[in-house]
Amino acid sequence: MPDPRVIARQRLSRERGYVRKDWGGRIPIVLVYPNSYYIGMSNLGLQTIYSLFNAYPDFVCERAFVDPPERGKRNGDGPPRIVSLESQRPLEDFAVIAFTLSYEYDYFHMVQALKSARIPLWASQRDERHPLVIAGGACMLTNPAGVAPFLDAAVIGEGEEIVPSLVGAFEDGLYGGRDDLLDELAAIPGVYVPERPPFGPVERQWVEDIGSTEAYSTILTDDTELSNMTLIECARGCGRGCRFCIAGYVFRPPRYRPLEDLLGVSPHSLEHSERVGRLGAAVADHPELPELVVGAGELGARVSISSLRVDNLRPEVLRVLAAGGTKTVTVAPEAGSERMREAINKGVSEEQILRGAALVGEAGLTRFKLYFMIGLPGEEDDDVHALAALGNRIKERLDAAGNGTRLVLSVSPLVPKPWTAYQYETQQPPEVIKARQGILKQHLAPGIELRSDSPQTARIDDVLSRADGRLAAMLAELPDASLGSYKRAIREHGLDGARPWAGEAPPWHVVDVGMTERFLLREMDKHERVRRTIPCPPPEVGCKLCGVC
């Protein structure tokens, strides 16, 4: 097995913009992204927290990654040693181990990282000799309960609001008594300390004015999914309210960076790379998107956008993207029939989808990728037939443009997520999902690339997303991340029921994202009645509908 220190030094040698500090007199923190370096270095949240901590002179913040073993191979006698990039020190040398948890499937890798550090998995078994183990990210915001037994603390909300308080607590208490430190952490708004159960839900902390923050990548490398591209956050949250979508609920309200700020950072980013990626859950809803994209292009940037909306595609935006080397335009209609798109609150008509396909084809882009779901509440076979028919009509529009644009349909089974309208729904049985996948395979025209997840994989995702504290015991014993191992472990730990939690109260109610239960129940009622909910209005208008603002 290659020496992890050698790999770390090789990766660091190909990076630009990293921070290296001497450890003398400083508090060392390691940010662990529990997946591969290739994926993790395209995570803007990781780079933002890295910059926030390193801005404090008395702290040194480094990065580490958990590279999964090659497919079909186990880790031998145990997980490989994990070291930081900047100093190549093992995790146990740091005062704080901080995980960024964006995807529930990374829970397994988090456990492997802790095992590699030779420290107790369970927070209750750790003392002053061990690093403090904390976690943040989207998974902690939606449901920290499943992995809470591993954590000394979980950060519920946006880092810019919470990091300053964490810094103060670490300066005061990291080298004192552990009980006192946990008490101090539990008193910080937005911090959940499992060993100090709160009197009420821990309230999410969020930045009201994202224009007052900086969120762009400072480290560039070729060895990542979005290689040598400066990533700039344009928007945070989404106000569309699609009833299945975490971003449309738990990251509310939608907030947009001012156009002048985004164009102002472009010259800085162009000093490092001509490639600029615009990120955000609702980049396509930025009120000045055409000016933003065209303006960046005029400055010499090769612009990419994380995703677009099919109902507001603009020819001038597509031209700039194509000129900048973008090959794929991605949109997400999510459901194939008009009825289901209304039920999930997507609000996109077939006419708008077909018009978008024509624009993408005329712009000469290489691929048009659309995301859909099956297994939605109330879905019938006719809705899936409608999806296949829609896919065929999209292909006709692309072919009519004559530029050879390929069509990719990514169709996934619904995974009901906490804090969405579907949070209490059960998944469709695997045999129903397989049958509906069969409808698509049978009725889609030749030349359409169909990608779909297995219902078994979606079931595991459901358990990881909505489980209670029993999940930690399951993850602690899981030998590998294979489908078979997950299925056996879920059954053995009693998580294979219709819903993966015990009791009436869902485990994610330990946090408060600001959304009222009444609003979510009303959204489910509107789904059943196939009724729309209007998007969030601009902040100056004001709104009290969902409870966040």
C-alpha positions, 0 to 999 in steps of 0.5 A: 500500500502506498505511503499516505505521506508520499501521496499527500506531498504529491498532491500538495505539490500540484496545488496552488493557494494552500496555507501552511503554518508552523504549529508552534503555539497554535491550535491545530484543526484538521478538516476531514472530507470523508471521501476522495480528494478528487471529489472533496477538492471541488467542495466549496464549503470545505475551502470556505471553512479552511479559509475561515479558521486559517484567518485566525493567527492562533490556529492552524487548519489543515485538510485530510481526505478518506480515499475509498478502496478500489471497487471490490477490494477491502482495506485488508486488516483495517482502514489505511492511515490517514494524514493531513496534506499540509504537514502529513501528520496523522489525525490523532495529532490534531486538537480538533478533527472536524468532518464535512458531511455533505452526503450520508453515504460518507458516514461509513468513511467517517467511521473508517477515518476515526478507526484509522486514528486509533481513537475511540469511536464513541464520544462517551469513551473519549477524554482529554487525551483524545481530539475533539470530534465535530461535524458540520455540513448538510447532513448535520443540518437535516438529521444528526441523530444517526451519527451523534454517538460518534460526535462530541459536537455537531454544527447546525447551520452556516459556518460563517455564523458559528466559526467565531464562537467555536474559535473562542470556545477552543481558545478557552477550553481545548486544553482544559477539562473536557466536561467544561469544554462540552458545556461551553460548546453546548451554550453556543447557538447552532451547536448540538452536543449529544452528551448535553441534550438540549432543552429544545431543538438546536436552532439553525444559524444562517447568514442573512447577508451573504454579500458580507461573506467571501465564498470562493475557492482559494486552492486550485489543482488538476486532481479534482472533478472541477479541475483548475476552476475558481468556484464562486458562490452566487446564491445560497438557498432556494425559494422554489419549494419543490416538495422533495428538495432539501435545498428548497426548505432547510437552506431558506431564505434564498439569498443572492450575491450582488452582481457587482461583488461577483464581477468584482471577484472575477479579476482576482480569480482570473489571476489563477485560472480562466475557468470560473464556476458559478455555484449555488442551489438556485444560481439560475434564479439569480435576478441578474444571471444574464448580466453575470454570465455575459459580464464574466465572459467579457472579462475573459472568463470561461464560465460554467454554471452548476445547474440551470432551470429549463424555464428560464434558459437564455440564448445569450447565457448558453452562447457564453457557456458554449464559448467557455467550453461548457459541454453539458447543460443540466436541468431538473424537471424531476417528473415526466407528467404535467400532473406530477410536476404540479404535485411536487411543486416544480411548476415547469410545463412541457412547452418550456422543457421542449423550448429549452431543448431547442435552445440547447440544441441550437447553441451546439452544446454536446450534451443535454442532461435532465434529472427525473425521479420515479417513485413519487407519492401518488405516482402511477404507471401513466406518469412514467409512460409520460416521462418516456414520451417526453424524453422522446420529444426532447430528443426530437427537438435536439435532433432538429437543431442538427448539432448532434447534441446527445440526450442523457436522462438521469432517473432516480428513485425518490428518497424522502428526506427530513424537513421536506414535505415528504419526510414521513412518506415511505418509499415505493417497493423495489419491485414497483421501481424496477417495473417503472425502470423497465417502462423507460427502457422499453419506451425510450427511443434509441440514442437516449442515454438512460442512467438510473440508481437501483432501488436497493441503493435508494433504500440504503440512502433512506436509512442513512438519511432518516435513521435514529441512533441505532445507525451508529451501531450499524456503521461501527460494525459495517465491514465494507460499503458493499450493497450486500453488507449494507442490506445485512446490517440494516436488517440485523439492526432493525432498520428495515421497517417502513420507516427507519426510526423508532417511536413517534417523534422523528429523530431529526427534531433535535434540530430546528431549521426554522420551518414549521411543522404546520407548513410542511404538513400543509405542503403534503396536503397540497401535493395530494390535491395537486396544488402549487405553492408560490416561490419565496418573494423577494426579501423586501416584500416580506413573508411569514408563510413557512416560518423561516423569515 
